[in-house]
Amino acid sequence: MLINELSPTPNSKRTGKRLGRGIGSGLGKTGGRGGKGQTARSGNGKTSVGFEGGQTRLSRRLPKLGFTNNFSKSYSCVNVGDLNEFKAGTIVTAELLLEKGILSKIEDYGLKILGDGELKVALTVRAAAFTKSAAKLIAKAGGKAELLKNEKVEKSENAKKAENAAKTKKGSK
């Protein structure tokens, strides 16, 4: 056996397709690349993810992070109907609601009382904000709605302790 007599095993080598060698070859004219346009061009046929044919893609048409209102005030909200579990004459505050487990935490601007439900007990409610219907329902039950200063509330030590207690109570369940 001589090195110049070596050859590959029969049928182990295939000749490549001869593209674009005339219409009679069956692979002529466009050479297996389809019709005209972007995908017919060399190198430019591949497009990036989300490409929409030159139209501004969806990811650029949508807003980046949405809208944040810098002037919004976040309150911890409680409905009037939730206050029925207190005894008559009780002074209801955000800290008391936190202790009882009605609130999970006190938001930046304090407590806001909403007018859903019915109040059957005369209570003194101290909150940063009341809806008109809530104030009416509290007055109708014989209680008082006391409006606190409506500024950003610095949480007292008691409020922080009550929040932590509420968190640990949730975690143990």
C-alpha positions as CSV (number, residue, x, y, z in Angstrom):
1,M,0.0,0.0,0.0
2,L,1.4,3.4,-1.0
3,I,0.3,6.8,0.2
4,N,-0.6,7.9,-3.3
5,E,-2.9,5.0,-3.7
6,L,-5.0,5.8,-0.6
7,S,-8.6,6.9,-1.3
8,P,-11.8,7.2,0.7
9,T,-14.2,4.4,1.0
10,P,-16.7,4.3,-1.9
11,N,-19.9,6.4,-1.3
12,S,-18.4,8.0,1.9
13,K,-17.8,11.3,0.1
14,R,-20.6,13.4,-1.4
15,T,-20.2,16.3,-3.8
16,G,-21.9,19.5,-2.7
17,K,-25.0,20.9,-4.4
18,R,-24.1,23.0,-7.3
19,L,-26.4,26.0,-6.8
20,G,-27.3,28.6,-9.4
21,R,-26.0,26.8,-12.5
22,G,-28.9,27.5,-14.8
23,I,-32.6,26.8,-14.8
24,G,-32.1,23.3,-16.2
25,S,-30.2,22.1,-13.1
26,G,-33.3,22.5,-10.9
27,L,-31.4,24.7,-8.5
28,G,-30.8,27.6,-10.8
29,K,-32.0,31.2,-10.9
30,T,-32.4,32.0,-7.2
31,G,-30.1,29.1,-6.0
32,G,-32.5,27.9,-3.3
33,R,-32.7,31.3,-1.6
34,G,-36.3,32.1,-2.4
35,G,-37.5,35.3,-4.0
36,K,-36.3,38.9,-3.7
37,G,-36.2,41.1,-0.6
38,Q,-34.5,41.1,2.7
39,T,-34.1,37.4,3.2
40,A,-32.5,37.0,-0.3
41,R,-29.6,39.2,0.6
42,S,-26.4,37.8,2.0
43,G,-25.6,38.6,5.6
44,N,-28.8,40.8,6.0
45,G,-31.3,38.0,6.0
46,K,-31.0,37.5,9.8
47,T,-33.0,39.9,11.9
48,S,-32.9,40.5,15.6
49,V,-35.5,39.3,18.1
50,G,-38.6,41.5,18.0
51,F,-37.8,43.0,14.6
52,E,-41.0,44.0,12.8
53,G,-39.8,44.7,9.3
54,G,-38.7,48.3,9.9
55,Q,-41.8,49.2,11.9
56,T,-41.0,50.5,15.4
57,R,-40.9,47.3,17.4
58,L,-43.3,46.7,20.3
59,S,-40.6,46.9,23.0
60,R,-39.9,50.5,21.9
61,R,-43.5,51.5,21.6
62,L,-44.4,50.6,25.2
63,P,-43.3,52.7,28.1
64,K,-40.2,51.6,30.0
65,L,-41.4,51.5,33.6
66,G,-44.9,52.8,33.6
67,F,-46.1,55.9,35.5
68,T,-45.4,56.8,39.1
69,N,-47.3,59.6,40.7
70,N,-44.8,61.3,42.9
71,F,-47.6,63.2,44.7
72,S,-49.7,60.3,45.8
73,K,-50.2,59.6,49.4
74,S,-50.3,56.1,50.7
75,Y,-52.7,55.4,53.6
76,S,-53.5,52.3,55.5
77,C,-57.2,51.8,54.8
78,V,-59.9,50.3,57.0
79,N,-63.6,50.1,56.4
80,V,-66.1,51.3,59.0
81,G,-67.7,47.9,59.2
82,D,-64.4,46.5,60.6
83,L,-64.6,48.7,63.6
84,N,-67.6,46.8,65.1
85,E,-65.4,44.5,67.1
86,F,-64.4,47.3,69.5
87,K,-66.5,48.2,72.7
88,A,-68.5,51.4,72.9
89,G,-66.4,54.4,73.9
90,T,-63.1,53.0,72.7
91,I,-60.6,55.4,71.1
92,V,-59.6,53.8,67.9
93,T,-56.1,54.6,66.5
94,A,-53.9,53.0,63.9
95,E,-51.7,51.5,66.6
96,L,-54.8,49.8,68.2
97,L,-55.9,48.4,64.8
98,L,-52.3,47.1,64.3
99,E,-52.4,45.4,67.7
100,K,-55.8,43.7,67.0
101,G,-54.5,42.5,63.6
102,I,-57.0,44.5,61.5
103,L,-54.0,46.3,59.9
104,S,-50.8,44.6,58.8
105,K,-48.8,47.8,58.7
106,I,-49.1,51.6,59.0
107,E,-48.4,53.3,55.7
108,D,-46.6,56.6,55.3
109,Y,-49.5,59.0,55.7
110,G,-51.3,57.1,58.5
111,L,-54.8,55.7,58.7
112,K,-57.8,56.4,56.4
113,I,-61.3,55.2,57.3
114,L,-63.5,54.1,54.3
115,G,-67.3,54.1,54.4
116,D,-68.0,50.4,53.5
117,G,-70.1,48.5,56.0
118,E,-72.2,49.7,59.0
119,L,-71.1,50.9,62.4
120,K,-73.2,49.7,65.4
121,V,-71.0,51.0,68.2
122,A,-70.3,54.6,69.3
123,L,-66.5,55.0,68.9
124,T,-64.0,57.9,68.8
125,V,-61.9,57.3,65.7
126,R,-58.6,59.1,65.2
127,A,-57.3,59.0,61.7
128,A,-55.4,61.0,59.1
129,A,-58.3,60.9,56.7
130,F,-62.0,59.9,56.4
131,T,-64.3,59.5,53.5
132,K,-67.5,61.6,53.7
133,S,-69.6,58.5,54.0
134,A,-67.4,57.1,56.8
135,A,-67.6,60.3,58.8
136,K,-71.4,60.2,58.4
137,L,-71.6,56.6,59.6
138,I,-69.5,57.3,62.6
139,A,-71.6,60.3,63.6
140,K,-74.8,58.4,63.0
141,A,-73.6,55.6,65.4
142,G,-73.0,58.3,68.0
143,G,-69.2,58.4,67.8
144,K,-66.7,61.0,66.8
145,A,-64.4,61.2,63.8
146,E,-61.2,63.1,64.9
147,L,-58.9,64.2,62.1
148,L,-55.2,64.0,62.8
149,K,-52.5,66.2,61.2
150,N,-52.4,65.1,57.5
151,E,-48.6,65.0,57.1
152,K,-46.2,62.1,56.5
153,V,-46.3,60.2,59.8
154,E,-43.1,59.2,61.5
155,K,-43.9,55.8,63.0
156,S,-43.7,55.8,66.8
157,E,-41.8,53.0,68.6
158,N,-45.1,51.4,69.6
159,A,-46.3,51.3,66.0
160,K,-43.0,49.7,64.9
161,K,-43.2,47.1,67.7
162,A,-46.9,46.3,66.8
163,E,-45.9,45.9,63.1
164,N,-43.1,43.5,64.0
165,A,-45.5,41.6,66.3
166,A,-48.1,41.3,63.5
167,K,-45.4,40.0,61.1
168,T,-44.2,37.4,63.5
169,K,-47.8,36.3,64.2
170,K,-48.4,35.9,60.4
171,G,-45.2,33.9,60.0
172,S,-46.1,31.5,62.8
173,K,-49.5,30.6,61.3
